[in-house]
């Protein structure tokens, strides 16, 4: 991986600055800012046309960060837990847009859990990043649905409820791209975002993204200390945008190359256990085993591109609904005359 | 049975109530009666009073024939079809003296009144004429009362046949089977109840009142209107009484918006709840498509937060509220006009929405398309308040008329226009109407992008919590509301120079109020009328109130919600605005309205 020099341009002549947004107002060191910078880096590397991307979010610290990247893309900082519905509507209106959404564990795991699962069930093609820190930040330190069982916080006391695993929820809802990562693992986050942008369907990346203010003590599984000490990437992941057959590495069990529908390849070089992301049952077992053993496994957990997207399920043609002309929108007078005669 | 005195027949002025069991197929029978009478050129309409239930509960269908064209629920119904033994005794008790009761003579129930004409029908024997397979025989029983009623009041058999052909879309077998039962019942009734026919007061005679007219329900008219307004996304959640609107959209969009290659240029998404339904509409409106949802009161309350967001983020969206009675279960199948205040102010933090109030099925069609033009012109959610009575019942109407104006997509800036302008200020107000120009996602110009959010933005739509920025924004939204006041459909005014009393009303109450006005006029009390067609209220309404010493506001809710809005609108005349507000789940009757307008006026007069 070469780091682009400052001011360098990508394939469509844009600089990294063209993908940036307003200055962050999050706490210094917030995991969400690391994720935002990898979103910028991924879009720059992919040379995405800014007008093709829309940045979507709900409410919360993570959702605020939609303002901190893609300043040249339209965006909607919507309602708490309701980003999935707004994104679904935007996709149906214009399925040529590429939505990237940032959400949090409260936004997705509590108030928006139903909308999250229904969006995945519909398979709205988008990058869905959950910046998961196990705590409510903007309201100052309440437990979230992903907080560790038995965890204690300054004001909230002890959490007596088990955590919801958002990757497991995504799998059960039928999501075809389920990944977990760690804000402290910049390369993995970036490569996953690139792969997610190229995925044909909903792509969920649950990024453990520490809250430095309320939940960064070392006992928290959502802290930098814990993440750095315990993260176990199941593979070293590289996104290869233009795949050349000659690059194929044949080392069974060591490298898996998965080709996405429009050409690029995700290369996974085995690090830990041998996991086949095409196996849904294996993905569930992986999540369940890591929960039982309190392991922090990261990487691409599940990949299946076969499900149709919502636009495909609806049978929509190439032309976006938002681009229909007046003549296409309003049937002619003869059509109304025929209807009148049927009701007469 | 008492002998009835000969009286001159009453022609084309009657009402029939068919009391049946829901899920028994009686809707087909009742619609056939209505359509046949409609085809005879006689003004007719029907109201279905049905339970919140799939099958087995009582339902009452009232058919009103009125040569004067009155369509309100009739206060007096002289012909009873008592086909539900569970409610028959109570139904019979309601029948006015001298009325007629048709009932299954081979059923378990026997009527016990001698001041009405009783017609027992051999239902099983007559239904056999249809040669139906056993599971369909209950449906056939309903056709027995169709045939008997046809003989009793003079519905033409040829028109009943045409009505069946319409219902069964010309499928020959069900048309023939059902018509055989109707014919058999008609023949039997004519032969065996001949003496009854000669004393029967109520008769039909063909007229020519329906030339060019159509018979349609408000939900279907609304759906068609939306289609001629270019609706491209319906996101909805099933709810009575709005489901028919979504069903009609599904039917007619498939027909009118499928491309030559077979692909739809529309989408229908059944959402997981009403929150998501409006969320999808807002997302699609933001991305530039004409999107709508249809719901009823409970859905409206769930949509509150999105309604506020769309208002403040200034996103076009259309919401149909087919109103019903109150929350939860119990009376979801009964009508009301009870969502006026909640919808007008839906949201939090100073929201006042555009609300359209269709008063007829023709206006349901008009609101169907004009709601989109207003939503995009004003960049705001537009609510259309229909109700169960308007939405689910069949009404005679002039034909639906094609929109005169082209689609109004509002102020939109293309990449070329941005290039020419050299700047983009999303919430500028260059025209003084409170409306800025918007850009759509996908616009490639580097200036086009903007991040939408509810509050906390300045004129350039950049994050700002500065008090002066928000105040300026709220002031501009105020100007936009004033623009809306002028753009929305204006009230329909009918001034009677002799009248000191004004009557103000809206929506489906039109039918009862107009008939009540004719009763009051006949009783020596002329009135002027103002039918409101939208919120916000405007100058014509203020002028009408100023012109009349007293105004009675008639509406189908308990608290007089529109009266309260009128008092806010004309505070200097607050005390002259009297209220006739009533909510019992049924549409208003003219007699009730006339009586209570008189009472309201009397109570206001000094002793």
Contacts between the chains, C-beta under 8 A, distances in Angstrom:
chain1	res1	chain2	res2	distance
A	22	B	462	7.7
A	22	B	463	6.8
A	49	B	444	7.3
A	50	B	446	7.9
A	50	B	449	6.9
A	51	B	441	7.5
A	51	B	442	5.7
A	51	B	443	6.1
A	51	B	444	4.4
A	51	B	445	8.0
A	51	B	448	7.0
A	51	B	449	7.5
A	52	B	442	7.3
A	54	B	287	7.8
A	54	B	441	5.1
A	55	B	451	7.3
A	66	B	451	6.8
A	67	B	451	5.8
A	67	B	463	6.2
A	70	B	449	7.8
A	71	B	449	6.7
A	72	B	446	5.9
A	72	B	449	5.0
A	73	B	441	7.8
A	73	B	449	5.4
A	74	B	439	7.6
A	74	B	440	7.6
A	74	B	441	3.8
A	74	B	442	7.8
A	74	B	443	7.8
A	74	B	448	7.4
A	74	B	449	5.2
A	74	B	450	6.3
A	74	B	451	7.5
A	74	B	452	7.8
A	75	B	449	7.5
A	75	B	450	7.7
A	75	B	451	4.0
A	75	B	452	6.9
A	76	B	283	7.2
A	76	B	286	5.9
A	76	B	313	7.7
A	76	B	451	7.2
A	76	B	452	4.7
A	76	B	453	7.6
A	77	B	451	6.1
A	77	B	452	6.9
A	77	B	453	4.2
A	78	B	279	7.4
A	78	B	282	7.6
A	78	B	283	7.9
A	78	B	309	6.6
A	78	B	452	7.9
A	78	B	453	7.8
A	79	B	279	7.4
A	79	B	305	5.6
A	79	B	306	6.6
A	79	B	309	5.7
A	79	B	454	7.7
A	82	B	275	6.6
A	82	B	276	7.4
A	82	B	279	4.9
A	82	B	305	7.7
A	82	B	306	7.0
A	84	B	276	7.5
A	84	B	279	7.7
A	85	B	271	7.1
A	85	B	275	7.0
A	85	B	276	4.0
A	85	B	277	7.8
A	85	B	278	7.8
A	85	B	279	2.6
A	85	B	280	5.2
A	85	B	282	7.9
A	85	B	283	6.6
A	86	B	279	5.1
A	86	B	280	7.4
A	86	B	282	5.9
A	86	B	283	3.7
A	86	B	286	7.3
A	87	B	283	6.1
A	88	B	235	8.0
A	88	B	269	7.0
A	88	B	276	7.5
A	88	B	279	7.5
A	88	B	280	5.1
A	88	B	283	6.3
A	89	B	233	6.7
A	89	B	235	6.5
A	89	B	279	6.6
A	89	B	280	3.6
A	89	B	281	6.1
A	89	B	282	6.3
A	89	B	283	2.6
A	89	B	284	3.8
A	89	B	285	7.5
A	89	B	286	7.5
A	89	B	287	7.1
A	89	B	291	6.4
A	90	B	283	4.2
A	90	B	284	6.5
A	90	B	286	6.3
A	90	B	287	4.3
A	90	B	441	7.0
A	91	B	283	7.8
A	92	B	233	5.4
A	92	B	267	4.8
A	92	B	269	6.5
A	92	B	280	7.0
A	92	B	283	7.9
A	92	B	284	5.8
A	92	B	289	7.3
A	93	B	232	7.2
A	93	B	233	6.5
A	93	B	283	7.1
A	93	B	284	3.9
A	93	B	285	7.8
A	93	B	286	7.9
A	93	B	287	3.7
A	93	B	288	6.1
A	93	B	289	3.6
A	93	B	291	6.9
A	94	B	287	4.8
A	94	B	288	6.7
A	94	B	289	7.3
A	94	B	441	6.5
A	94	B	442	6.0
A	96	B	442	6.9
A	97	B	287	7.0
A	97	B	441	5.7
A	97	B	442	6.3
A	114	B	272	5.8
A	114	B	273	7.3
A	114	B	276	7.9
A	115	B	272	6.9
A	115	B	275	7.9
A	115	B	276	5.8
A	115	B	279	7.6
A	118	B	271	7.7
A	118	B	272	4.3
A	118	B	276	6.8
A	122	B	269	7.7
A	310	B	269	7.9
A	314	B	264	7.0
A	314	B	267	4.7
A	314	B	268	8.0
A	314	B	269	7.7
A	315	B	263	5.5
A	315	B	264	5.6
A	316	B	263	6.7
A	316	B	264	6.8
A	316	B	267	6.4
A	317	B	259	6.2
A	317	B	261	6.9
A	317	B	263	3.9
A	317	B	264	7.8
A	317	B	265	6.9
A	319	B	265	7.5
A	320	B	289	7.8
A	320	B	442	7.7
A	321	B	232	4.1
A	321	B	233	6.5
A	321	B	265	6.7
A	321	B	266	7.0
A	321	B	267	6.7
A	321	B	284	7.4
A	321	B	289	4.4
A	322	B	232	7.7
A	322	B	284	7.6
A	322	B	287	5.2
A	322	B	288	3.4
A	322	B	289	4.5
A	322	B	440	6.5
A	322	B	442	7.5
A	323	B	288	7.6
A	323	B	442	8.0
A	324	B	230	7.5
A	324	B	232	6.5
A	324	B	265	5.9
A	324	B	289	8.0
A	326	B	230	7.3
A	326	B	406	6.2
A	326	B	407	4.9
A	326	B	409	7.9
A	328	B	265	5.9
A	329	B	229	8.0
A	329	B	230	3.0
A	329	B	232	7.0
A	329	B	290	6.9
A	329	B	407	6.3
A	330	B	228	5.8
A	330	B	229	7.3
A	330	B	230	5.3
A	330	B	369	8.0
A	330	B	403	7.3
A	330	B	407	6.3
A	331	B	227	6.6
A	331	B	228	6.4
A	331	B	256	4.5
A	331	B	257	7.4
A	333	B	402	4.7
A	335	B	256	5.7
A	336	B	224	7.7
A	336	B	228	6.5
A	336	B	400	6.0
A	336	B	402	5.2
A	339	B	224	6.4
A	339	B	252	7.6
A	339	B	400	7.0
A	340	B	214	5.7
A	340	B	399	4.2
A	340	B	400	5.8
A	343	B	214	3.8
A	343	B	215	6.0
A	343	B	216	4.9
A	344	B	212	7.2
A	344	B	213	6.8
A	344	B	214	5.0
A	344	B	215	7.7
A	344	B	399	7.3
